[in-house]
Amino acid sequence: MKLKNHIKQHRARLDLTQQALAEKVGVRRQTILAIEKGQYVPSALLAFKIAGALGMNVDELYEIEEEGKP
């Protein structure tokens, strides 16, 4: 299983840069980049912070993707 996210799309919708989102949630820009690329799975607390900063619920922003299934 893999945790897929829609951060980049919702960040763009709000015209937020990676840096601006990172500052809102208290992490570095590289952390946001790694999460967006699926290279880093955020802690539950960070996932909630990101969702809140984007005005969303966690379940709207993240989804579990099973291997081999779209």
Buried (B, 14 or more C-beta within 10 A) or exposed (E): EEBEBBBBEBBEEEEBEBEBBBBBBEBEBEBBBBBBEEEBEBEEEBBBBBBBBBEBEBEEBBEEEEEEEE
